[in-house]
Amino acid sequence: MSSGNHGGTEPGDGTGGTTPAPPEQLALIRDTVRKAKVPRAKPRTWRGAALAGDLPVARVLVDKGVLHLDRYFDYAVPEELDAQAQPGVRVRVRFGAGRGQVQGGRREGGGLVDGFLIARVAASDYAGPLAALAQVVSPEPVLGPELLALCRAVADRYAGSLADVLQLAVPPRNARAEKRPSPEPLPPPPAPSPGSWERYAQGPAYLRALADGGAPRAVWTALPGPGWAEEIARAVAAALASGRGALVVVPDGRVVARVDAALTALLGPGRHAVLTAEAGPEKRYAQWLAVRRGAVRAVVGTRAAMFAPVRDLGLVVLWDDGDSSHSEQHAPQPHAREVLLLRAATEGCGFLLGDVGCTVEAAQLVATGWARPLSADRARVRAAAPLVRTVGDADLARDEAARAARLPSVAWRVAREGLTRGPVLVQVPRRGYVPRLACERCREPARCRHCAGPLEARERGSLGCAWCGREESRWHCPACGSFRLRAQVVGARRTAEELGRAFPAVPVRTSGREQVLDTVPDAPALVVSTPGAEPVAEGGYAAALLLDGWAMLSRPDLRAGEEALRRWLGASALVREQDAGGTVVVVAEPTLRPVQALVRWDPVGHAVRELGERAELGFPPVSRMASVAGPGGAVAGFLAALELPADAVVLGPVPAPAPGGAPGRPGGEPPTGEPWERALLRVPPGSGAALAAALKSAQAARMARGGGGGTRVQVRMDPPDIG
């Protein structure tokens, strides 16, 4: 457009008059006037603008996140946006225009929403006029076909919407990070030596298979001690040596720091990216872009990194899959283990699931033949593990010190001796560990005779099932015949105070919710920690006390025993080996299966036996489960409209705690205190996809009708806590 100066007085020419314009300038003026008579396209609607000549229709996923809109919408591509409107870019579109809002051949109206351009096509299936793309937010293609296929598979598995999964998979845009170029990719490193992988019978062979371009799949039971971080780094290096990429997902930032240091020490800087929320939006997006552009081929990060768009993926690694941090809290709440299993299956890459313990899901992968076990022989395990001693109820009853100070004499002696050689770890259950009911004589969990769910005490003194809701009036223990039940609640804070009084001359450090320590020095000290917050001691702990085991074993959860063993193993793995004097004291009944597994250091055997029992009872992971929660009337209406598979079983509904909040909370959540109910839906193996599809269809129909009067029904596939 003209600037308005042509043909007039030129400022600063010193003449004060006018000079005739040259012929070239007059031609430019005439051309400018001629162009000005053509009406301009209306901003953001592109009314009257020409469309792209080739593939003039864009297929867009709008970022609405509601199930009844979980599909693609077609938009016209203006000619001016033709070059930028490529598959994978972020766009803005007008959404919600009525059929009668048509101007100049374009649908108009509605609000501007974000979205992703999925594909360009020659024609639309929609017969009416299309709205135009309003804007290409950025020409950076952030959504590739592999990531799109993965997100669609995750949405289908968890009965969620693709838009919600993409919110988890693609980080928010940062313009400054996007403008900066990513570094040039480095050449593949040489294949690493086995190093400490030689401690495992099949360890060197696993690394060779990765370096040769293979896709080995293994469930790895790591030996206690600090060597696992270096072993993960060597597995990543082997995948990089084959010219492929690698992805490592760990529970929290402390573990990320350990793996990051091991990768830097082995490979040097610049070969891997770290994806954590603590990095900040700009740095995290810059790292993510470097991975997306292929500048970096290895990634280590927390839960959100499970979607990292690593090119030519050769290996996915998940450490400590039993940690609750791997379960996403935002819809549709996928678990990192299942996402990485999908990536390994669809992208044909190697798979490594590692921990010092073993979950039931990991045992199932081995039992089905999908993965191979990767562990050390029993001699190496015994040499690397500390000595484990137990203190049961009978010992506590005879122990005057335990009754007076709530610290058994055995634990007191072990702690006193350990403090002469270094720090001593004390693990106490966090507040909120509420036990379930169990037999007073043999500690067998009290279960429902109809569905094997956990029994709980009702307000009027009767027993009831937490799953199916049936009352139990004549319970007796099937193992020993006793009619007496017990429940025990132990205060973690009081236990820590008693420990401080028992050792007044020793410094006490605490690690928990308020402050989590990363490391402690190799000096005498009592380190009191809640499960999962144990700091690493330089040189290892001299001893560990695992107190109040009943508070962990008696939690009202199907995974109580598995979780208690996982927490005990995690703490015990930080203790020095038995030959160096490392000793662990666990205060729990020694005849219980998790305690025996800890004494023998046999997490795999415990998981295999637990898997067998769950298979007999139809419990996850052998079966698939879903939970439906909400106000009682809403849950009943949802279940009535649900077309379940023929082999589905409905357990409940039973009373359930409502989510916190205030009246009028967005999303239709009820006020605090409104009674809620929960139903569990269970299907056998092979029917999980049908159950997810039925739940998604019913929820979409309900939302399309207006959400049942504003009340919300929460649907979750594979809930981690089912009672």
Buried (B, 14 or more C-beta within 10 A) or exposed (E): EEEEEEBEEEEEEEEEEEEEBEEEEEEBEEEEEEEEEEEEBBEBBBBBBEBBEEBBBBBBBBBBBBBBBBEBBBBBBBBBBBEBBBBBBBBBBBBEBEEEBBEBEBBBBBEEBBBBBBBBBEEBEEEEBBBBBBBBBBBBBBBBEBBBEBBBBBBBBBBBBBBBBBBBBBBEBBEEBBEEEBEEBBEBBEBBEBBBBEBBEBBBBBBBBBBEEBBBBBBBBBBBBBBBBBBBBBBBBBBBBBEBBBBBBBBBBBBBBBBBEBBBEBBEEBBBBBBBEEBEBBBBBBBBBBBBBBBBBBBBBBBBBBBBBBBEBBBBBBBBBBBEBBBBEEBBBBBBBBBBBBBBEEBEBBBBBBBBBBBBBBBBBBBEEBBBBBBBEEEBBBEBBBBBBBBBEEBBEEBEBBEEBBBBBBBBBBBBBBBEBBBBBBBBBBBEBEBBBBBBBBBBBBBBEEBBBBBBBEEEEEBBBBBBBBEBEEBEBEEEEBEEBBBEEBBBEEBBBBBBEBBEEBEBBBBBEEEBBEEBEBEBBBBBBBBBBBBBBEBBBBBBBBBBBBBBBBBBBBBBBBBBBBBBBBBBBBBBBBEEBBBBBBBBBBEBBBBBBBBBBBBBBBBBBBBEEBBEEBBBBBBBBBBBBBBBEBBBBBBEBBEBBEEBBBBBBBBBEBBEBEEEBEEBBBEEEBEBBBBBBBBBEEBBBBBBBBBBBBBBBBBEEEBBEEBBBBBBBBBBEBB
